[in-house]
């Protein structure tokens, strides 16, 4: 297990986009208190730079595990006011690129890692493997991550992998089709009957 000093060094290096105020070892998890840097950012509507703080708000996101333990980051971010009086976007909450994205409860880095594992293992296996790596995830969350992966334009797969899962406590089932060669998700079918997935 890492010593407190080592822990702080790792947190500072991986969350360099934020100002770190505190790193707390809570045993089962590591809690980081941080805030965004007080630099001007562009308004999402008119692109005029502003650092005029309208209000502060706190977001809680999970980051990639350190030392096999989940990292929970409490981030204080700014709601900024646009300085251009003609702009219809009066205020906006800042995003921290590469760390915090809109409506996400995980850092961008954790989402990327989670998506990579879910794409390789599909939802069921990843929900078993990820907790051992310090990422707490339910099968339904793994499934949502799988469904959230943007589908590229793909050729018809030569070999299909199939993974079925229950949507509602074993009563409703669906099927994920994976290209067995590229490991890309091909489709999600609304049930697990063979007729639905039969080609042609
Ligand atoms: Zn604006």
Boltz pocket constraint, residues with backbone or C-beta under 6 A from the ligand:
constraints:
  - pocket:
      binder: B
      contacts: [[A, 43], [A, 44], [A, 45], [A, 46], [A, 47], [A, 48], [A, 82], [A, 83], [A, 84], [A, 87], [A, 88], [A, 89]]
      max_distance: 6.0
